[in-house]
Amino acid sequence: MLLHGLTNCPQQFDELAQLLHARGENVYVPRLPYHGHRDRKTPVIGKLNVTDIERAAGDAARFGRGLGRRLNVCGISLGATMALWLAQTGGADNAVAVAPYLMVPLLSRRAGLLLMSVLATLPNWFLWWDLRRREQTPPDYAYPGFWTHCLAQCMLFGTVIFAAAGGSEPAAARCTMVLNAHDPAVNNGVARELFRRWRRRPSYELIVWDDLGKRHDVIDPSTYPEARTHVYPRLADLLESER
């Protein structure tokens, strides 16, 4: 099961899904709530909240479990955070979380959560991902911007995982957290903080890739063609059913 990122859609994983299917895997790429609309500036994504995210992860996992003997999940960004939630709760047998969106850069988790809590109570503003390109921001099947409430809710969903990790060990048999050392969009320090709570599990691994450049989306070949050679083979190995 492949979980796309915030403001993207299943098309983000299309080529990787085909590669995994050619290797003999059943592949499911669900569309996350409020994503994938034709109107790329739709305000509906501003409604996304923690309950929506948690429910979408659980529903997708229950469907995915009917497709094979084991459920291997890979997500990027918000999808990676959902994969971590499934690792914590046992919704997946093997989870691979690429660049999880647990916190924005530069802020500590405490300061960031305070900011996001305030942001969630303020008016819901639309912001461009790329202020120079605006509507022309690629890819053309993803939203070119985001609403501040949904960004805050994505960060607050991370607190659900931290709280669960503080009370119990993660239930998935395997989990790999993959970080881009030069990711400009997420806080790798907060991701490491969560992983430290799971350090007692020998089958859990933290990998930092230093050869991907300064980018967050290392999956979509329409914006990062090198993903086909630099990322896909490594992720395919991490997702092998019999590992």
C-alpha positions as MATLAB code, in Angstrom:
seq = 'MLLHGLTNCPQQFDELAQLLHARGENVYVPRLPYHGHRDRKTPVIGKLNVTDIERAAGDAARFGRGLGRRLNVCGISLGATMALWLAQTGGADNAVAVAPYLMVPLLSRRAGLLLMSVLATLPNWFLWWDLRRREQTPPDYAYPGFWTHCLAQCMLFGTVIFAAAGGSEPAAARCTMVLNAHDPAVNNGVARELFRRWRRRPSYELIVWDDLGKRHDVIDPSTYPEARTHVYPRLADLLESER';
ca = [
       0.000    0.000    0.000;
       1.389    3.375   -1.067;
       0.255    6.581    0.660;
       0.755    9.864   -1.166;
       1.682   13.206    0.348;
      -0.236   16.308    1.366;
      -1.884   18.096   -1.623;
      -0.763   15.354   -4.030;
      -2.775   12.353   -5.261;
      -2.249    8.649   -6.135;
      -0.575    9.661   -9.406;
       2.493   10.536   -7.311;
       3.129    6.794   -6.828;
       2.018    5.589  -10.258;
       5.413    4.484  -11.594;
       6.565    2.943   -8.316;
       3.255    1.076   -8.068;
       3.789   -0.378  -11.538;
       7.342   -1.397  -10.664;
       6.213   -3.183   -7.492;
       3.356   -4.892   -9.349;
       5.800   -6.146  -11.979;
       7.790   -7.725   -9.121;
       4.745   -9.745   -8.087;
       3.145   -7.493   -5.459;
      -0.514   -6.568   -5.208;
      -0.500   -2.760   -4.977;
      -3.103   -0.395   -3.567;
      -2.736    3.409   -3.770;
      -5.670    5.054   -1.952;
      -6.669    8.672   -2.454;
      -6.492   10.585    0.811;
      -9.507   12.641    1.958;
     -10.162   15.886    0.030;
      -7.279   15.205   -2.383;
      -7.318   14.683   -6.154;
     -10.022   17.191   -7.108;
      -9.945   18.767  -10.569;
     -10.020   22.231   -9.022;
      -6.406   22.584   -7.944;
      -7.263   25.464   -5.613;
     -10.251   23.764   -4.024;
     -10.856   24.971   -0.476;
     -12.201   21.559    0.539;
      -8.747   20.337    1.598;
      -8.858   23.002    4.285;
     -11.371   20.778    6.096;
      -8.832   17.964    6.643;
      -8.408   17.168   10.321;
      -6.733   14.647   12.620;
      -9.812   12.404   12.721;
      -9.954   12.292    8.915;
      -6.288   11.296    8.699;
      -6.494    8.597   11.356;
      -9.683    7.159    9.866;
      -8.227    7.172    6.336;
      -5.138    5.283    7.513;
      -7.206    2.653    9.303;
      -9.699    2.207    6.476;
      -6.942    1.881    3.881;
      -5.100   -0.688    5.995;
      -8.209   -2.812    6.461;
      -8.778   -2.838    2.708;
      -5.100   -3.504    1.994;
      -5.012   -6.516    4.300;
      -7.428   -8.281    1.996;
      -4.940   -8.174   -0.882;
      -2.225  -10.482    0.433;
      -0.624  -12.383    3.281;
       1.273   -9.340    4.563;
       0.624   -5.627    4.376;
       3.688   -3.580    3.447;
       3.059    0.164    3.571;
       5.150    2.973    2.120;
       4.233    6.627    2.458;
       5.810   10.000    1.858;
       5.216   13.222    3.794;
       1.699   13.010    5.280;
       1.520    9.472    3.888;
       4.700    8.661    5.802;
       3.161    9.938    9.024;
       0.191    7.672    8.365;
       2.594    4.762    7.782;
       4.206    5.471   11.178;
       0.759    5.424   12.775;
       0.072    2.040   11.202;
       3.438    0.792   12.492;
       2.575    1.954   16.006;
      -0.909    0.451   16.019;
      -0.176   -2.771   14.110;
      -2.149   -1.778   11.050;
       0.820   -2.806    8.887;
       3.314   -5.664    9.013;
       6.104   -3.598    7.456;
       6.072    0.212    7.240;
       8.453    2.439    5.280;
       8.051    6.129    6.100;
       9.800    8.531    3.729;
      10.234   12.113    4.985;
       7.403   12.005    7.553;
       5.619   15.320    8.037;
       5.814   15.474   11.829;
       6.923   19.096   12.139;
       8.031   22.042   10.033;
      11.773   22.810    9.937;
      13.727   24.844   12.487;
      11.197   24.676   15.329;
      11.385   22.373   18.321;
       8.430   20.034   18.704;
       7.069   22.001   21.662;
       7.343   25.374   19.904;
       6.000   23.937   16.675;
       2.966   22.377   18.330;
       2.169   25.660   20.061;
       2.367   27.446   16.713;
       0.193   24.827   14.994;
      -2.389   24.933   17.773;
      -2.665   28.691   17.319;
      -2.712   28.338   13.529;
      -5.630   25.912   13.769;
      -7.726   28.529   15.557;
      -6.977   31.435   13.196;
      -8.780   32.040    9.888;
      -8.064   29.401    7.243;
      -5.610   30.929    4.744;
      -4.483   29.604    1.377;
      -0.711   29.686    0.767;
       1.219   28.776   -2.379;
       3.886   26.086   -2.240;
       5.926   28.185   -4.694;
       5.090   31.894   -4.582;
       6.849   32.547   -7.894;
       5.079   29.829   -9.911;
       1.750   29.959   -8.091;
      -0.815   28.110  -10.291;
       1.999   26.810  -12.488;
       3.613   24.849   -9.672;
       4.079   21.256  -10.897;
       2.855   18.593  -11.070;
      -0.434   19.524  -12.704;
      -2.406   16.830  -10.838;
      -1.412   18.101   -7.374;
      -2.637   21.184   -5.568;
      -0.257   24.166   -5.992;
      -0.811   25.298   -2.419;
      -2.366   24.424    0.914;
      -4.744   25.778    3.526;
      -3.247   26.626    6.894;
      -5.768   24.592    8.892;
      -4.925   21.346    7.090;
      -1.194   21.980    7.563;
      -1.759   22.444   11.288;
      -3.894   19.296   11.479;
      -1.170   17.246    9.772;
       1.334   18.405   12.400;
      -1.119   17.734   15.232;
      -1.675   14.188   13.933;
       1.955   13.568   14.833;
       1.113   14.170   18.496;
      -1.228   11.169   18.339;
       1.706    8.959   17.343;
       4.021   10.438   19.987;
       1.387    9.888   22.660;
       0.837    6.271   21.606;
       4.594    5.642   21.430;
       4.952    6.955   24.970;
       2.501    4.384   26.268;
       3.317    1.248   24.280;
       5.824   -0.245   21.882;
       5.014   -0.171   18.169;
       3.199   -3.270   16.947;
       4.446   -3.672   13.351;
       7.054   -6.381   12.803;
       9.263   -4.005   10.804;
       9.560   -0.282   10.255;
      12.047    1.834    8.342;
      12.150    5.598    8.607;
      13.848    7.168    5.585;
      15.055   10.765    5.833;
      16.559   13.027    3.186;
      19.474   14.797    4.855;
      18.712   17.933    2.820;
      14.920   17.976    3.093;
      13.787   21.630    3.210;
      10.175   20.949    4.202;
      10.183   18.707    7.278;
      11.970   18.580   10.606;
      14.282   15.567   10.626;
      15.138   16.189   14.281;
      11.547   15.589   15.357;
      11.447   12.424   13.231;
      14.571   11.188   15.025;
      12.929   12.028   18.357;
      10.059    9.687   17.544;
      12.422    6.986   16.339;
      14.348    7.133   19.626;
      11.157    6.064   21.370;
      11.233    2.938   19.205;
      14.969    2.204   19.583;
      14.358   -1.012   21.534;
      12.988   -2.722   18.439;
      15.926   -4.322   16.544;
      13.812   -4.689   13.398;
      13.267   -0.904   13.251;
      15.764    1.075   11.216;
      16.500    4.755   10.597;
      18.107    5.511    7.221;
      19.371    8.930    6.144;
      20.025    9.399    2.429;
      22.544   12.118    1.610;
      22.421   11.948   -2.198;
      18.936   13.264   -3.023;
      19.581   17.000   -3.032;
      17.458   19.727   -1.460;
      13.933   18.443   -2.077;
      11.021   16.982   -0.162;
       9.198   14.936   -2.805;
      11.692   12.245   -3.755;
       8.989    9.966   -5.212;
       7.281   11.748   -8.113;
       9.341   11.332  -11.317;
       7.496   14.211  -13.011;
       9.350   16.617  -10.712;
      12.310   14.383   -9.803;
      13.145   11.987  -12.674;
      16.141   10.625  -10.766;
      13.690    8.975   -8.354;
      13.476    6.072  -10.794;
      17.158    5.208  -10.281;
      18.058    6.816   -6.929;
      14.975    5.951   -4.866;
      12.735    3.265   -6.375;
      15.182    0.329   -6.218;
      15.981    1.050   -2.581;
      12.338    1.376   -1.590;
      11.419   -1.783   -3.489;
      13.999   -3.711   -1.465;
      12.645   -2.293    1.811;
       9.125   -3.300    0.796;
       9.863   -6.911   -0.195;
       7.091   -9.057    1.269;
       9.342  -11.765    2.623;
      11.853   -9.513    4.403;
];
